Amino acid sequence: MNKFGLIGKNISYSFSREYFKKKFKDEDIMNTSYENFDLQNINEFPEVINKNPTLKGLNVTIPYKESVIPYLDKLNKKAKKIRAVNTIKISKKGKLTGYNTDYFGFKKSLEPHLKSHHKKALILGTGGASKAIAYALKKLNIEIAFVSRTPSKQTNFSYTLLTENDIRNYQIIINCTPLGTHPHMDDCPEIPYQAITDKHILFDLIYNPEETKFLRFGKAKNATTINGYQMLIYQADKAWRIWSS
């Protein structure tokens, strides 16, 4: 039995398990299973590997996309540049290689919506997912700035200092934080939503709920709104191609 799975924290809601179970059934992929490994701390990761000798691959979600890296034998070229991993391939010899398919999923989801005025993007959050988003935007020649709770060398803005003018200057806004995820659907990043226009794209990496409060605010201003569902499908299919190659 070939086994695949997801590591993360509090992941009972996860898209991946149901998606892959359906994929295995629909495509008659036999003797293959997918399960969640809910870890309270990343130091539990080696135990997952040791106790599951038939594991061939893993997805990685919040909050372990960066902290899993020291446990891997190597990173592929893109994951090394991004410095975050959401896919792990396990070789026959038990070697673990880290990949990043988040950037691919995001880029494919965003591209159809881009117009000539979409030149600058605000990335809300500085975790592992935001690094993949930044990499994809750079590949699209879009200028980026990070927003976090506290300003640092890595961030350009803090939420408290973000102005309406800043929002007008950045026509793409991506929520890479967990704010608004089910069941905390009344949460959203605190930005000056009143400055959003129909020229903006608001992209939320969250897919549950389908429309977050962040996206509702964008929709009310006639902005283009995109949730994280299509991105997840693209990145999951890419992960499967990596595992199957």
C-alpha positions in Angstrom: 0.0 0.0 0.0 1.5 3.3 -1.1 0.7 6.0 1.4 0.6 9.8 1.0 -0.5 12.4 3.5 -0.6 15.9 4.9 1.4 17.4 7.9 0.1 20.5 9.6 -1.6 21.7 12.8 -5.3 21.5 13.4 -6.0 20.2 9.9 -9.2 18.2 10.2 -10.8 20.8 7.8 -8.2 20.1 5.2 -9.0 20.0 1.4 -6.1 17.6 0.6 -7.4 14.4 2.1 -10.8 14.5 0.5 -9.3 15.7 -2.8 -6.8 12.9 -3.1 -9.2 10.2 -1.8 -11.6 11.3 -4.6 -8.7 11.4 -7.2 -7.6 7.8 -6.3 -11.2 6.6 -6.6 -12.0 8.4 -9.8 -8.8 7.4 -11.5 -8.7 3.8 -10.3 -5.4 4.4 -8.5 -5.2 1.2 -6.5 -3.5 0.3 -3.2 -3.0 4.0 -2.4 -4.1 5.9 0.7 -3.9 9.5 2.0 -4.1 10.5 5.6 -3.7 13.6 7.8 -0.8 13.8 10.3 -1.8 16.5 12.8 1.3 17.6 14.6 1.4 19.8 17.6 5.1 20.5 17.0 7.4 20.0 14.0 9.7 17.8 16.2 7.0 15.1 15.9 7.8 14.9 12.1 10.6 12.2 12.3 8.2 9.9 14.1 5.7 10.2 11.2 8.5 9.1 8.8 9.7 6.3 11.0 6.2 4.9 11.8 5.0 4.9 8.1 7.6 3.0 6.0 5.3 3.0 2.9 5.0 6.8 2.8 5.9 8.1 -0.7 5.0 11.7 -0.3 3.6 14.5 1.9 1.9 17.8 1.6 2.9 20.4 4.1 0.5 23.2 5.4 0.4 25.9 8.1 2.5 26.3 10.2 5.3 24.0 9.1 6.2 25.1 5.5 9.5 26.6 6.8 10.2 24.7 9.9 10.1 21.3 8.1 13.2 22.3 6.0 15.9 21.2 8.5 14.4 17.7 8.5 14.8 17.2 4.7 17.7 15.8 2.8 17.5 18.3 0.0 15.4 21.0 -1.6 14.7 21.3 -5.3 15.9 24.5 -7.0 12.6 26.5 -6.7 12.0 25.5 -3.1 15.6 26.6 -2.2 14.9 30.0 -3.7 11.5 30.3 -2.0 12.7 28.9 1.3 9.4 27.2 2.0 8.1 23.7 1.2 4.6 22.4 0.7 5.4 19.1 -1.0 7.8 16.3 0.0 8.8 13.4 -2.1 10.2 10.3 -0.4 12.6 8.1 -2.5 12.9 4.4 -2.4 16.0 4.8 -0.2 14.0 7.0 2.2 15.6 10.3 1.1 13.3 13.4 1.6 13.2 16.1 -1.1 11.3 19.3 -0.6 9.4 21.1 -3.3 7.1 24.1 -3.5 4.0 23.9 -5.7 2.2 26.8 -4.0 3.9 29.3 -6.3 2.7 27.3 -9.3 -0.9 27.1 -8.1 -1.1 30.8 -7.3 0.5 32.0 -10.5 -1.9 29.8 -12.6 -4.9 31.1 -10.6 -3.9 34.8 -10.8 -2.7 35.1 -14.4 -6.1 35.0 -16.2 -7.2 38.0 -14.1 -4.2 40.3 -14.7 -4.6 43.5 -16.7 -2.0 46.1 -17.8 -2.6 48.3 -14.7 -1.8 45.4 -12.3 1.8 46.3 -11.6 2.1 46.3 -7.8 0.9 43.8 -5.1 0.5 44.0 -1.3 1.2 40.6 0.4 -0.6 40.4 3.8 1.4 38.2 6.1 5.0 36.9 6.1 4.7 33.1 6.7 5.7 30.3 4.4 2.8 30.8 2.0 3.7 34.4 1.5 7.2 33.5 0.3 5.8 31.4 -2.6 3.4 34.2 -3.5 6.3 36.7 -3.6 8.3 34.3 -5.9 5.3 33.9 -8.3 4.7 37.7 -8.4 8.4 38.4 -9.2 8.2 35.9 -12.0 5.2 37.9 -13.3 7.2 41.2 -13.0 4.9 42.5 -10.4 6.4 44.8 -7.7 5.7 43.5 -4.2 5.4 44.9 -0.7 4.8 42.9 2.5 2.4 43.9 5.3 2.7 42.5 8.8 1.7 43.4 12.4 5.1 44.8 13.2 7.5 46.5 10.7 10.8 44.7 10.2 13.6 44.5 7.6 11.4 41.9 5.7 8.3 44.0 5.7 7.4 47.3 4.0 4.3 48.2 5.9 2.6 47.4 9.2 -1.3 47.3 9.3 -1.4 50.4 11.6 0.6 52.5 9.1 -1.1 51.4 5.9 -2.9 54.3 4.3 -5.7 54.7 1.8 -3.1 56.0 -0.6 -1.1 52.8 -0.2 -4.1 50.8 -1.1 -4.7 52.9 -4.2 -1.1 52.4 -5.2 -1.2 48.6 -5.0 -3.8 47.1 -7.3 -3.4 43.5 -6.1 -3.9 42.5 -2.5 -3.2 38.9 -1.4 -4.3 37.6 2.0 -1.6 35.0 3.1 -2.8 35.1 6.7 -5.2 32.6 8.3 -7.5 35.4 9.3 -11.1 34.6 8.2 -10.6 30.8 8.1 -13.6 28.7 9.3 -14.7 28.8 12.0 -13.4 32.3 12.6 -15.2 33.8 9.7 -15.7 37.3 11.3 -12.0 37.9 11.2 -10.2 39.7 8.3 -6.9 41.7 7.9 -7.4 45.3 9.0 -6.6 47.4 6.0 -8.4 50.6 4.6 -11.0 48.7 2.5 -12.7 52.0 1.7 -9.8 52.7 -0.8 -10.4 49.6 -2.9 -11.9 50.1 -6.4 -13.0 48.1 -9.3 -9.4 48.2 -10.6 -8.2 46.0 -7.7 -7.8 42.2 -7.4 -8.3 40.7 -3.9 -6.9 37.2 -3.7 -7.5 35.2 -0.5 -5.5 31.9 -0.1 -8.3 30.7 2.2 -10.9 28.4 0.6 -13.1 27.6 3.6 -15.3 29.6 3.7 -15.7 30.1 -0.1 -16.1 33.9 0.4 -14.2 35.4 3.4 -15.0 38.7 4.9 -11.8 40.1 3.1 -13.3 39.0 -0.2 -16.8 40.4 0.7 -15.3 43.8 1.3 -13.6 43.6 -2.1 -16.8 42.5 -3.8 -18.7 45.4 -2.3 -16.2 47.7 -4.1 -16.6 45.8 -7.4 -13.0 44.5 -7.2 -12.1 41.2 -8.8 -12.1 38.6 -6.0 -10.5 35.1 -6.0 -10.4 32.5 -3.3 -7.8 29.8 -2.8 -9.7 26.8 -4.1 -8.4 26.8 -7.7 -4.8 27.4 -6.5 -5.2 24.3 -4.2 -6.2 22.2 -7.1 -3.3 23.3 -9.3 -0.8 22.8 -6.5 -2.2 19.4 -5.6 -2.1 18.2 -9.2 1.5 19.4 -9.4 2.4 17.6 -6.2 0.9 14.4 -7.6 3.0 14.7 -10.8 6.1 15.2 -8.6 5.3 12.0 -6.5 4.5 10.0 -9.6 7.6 11.0 -11.6 
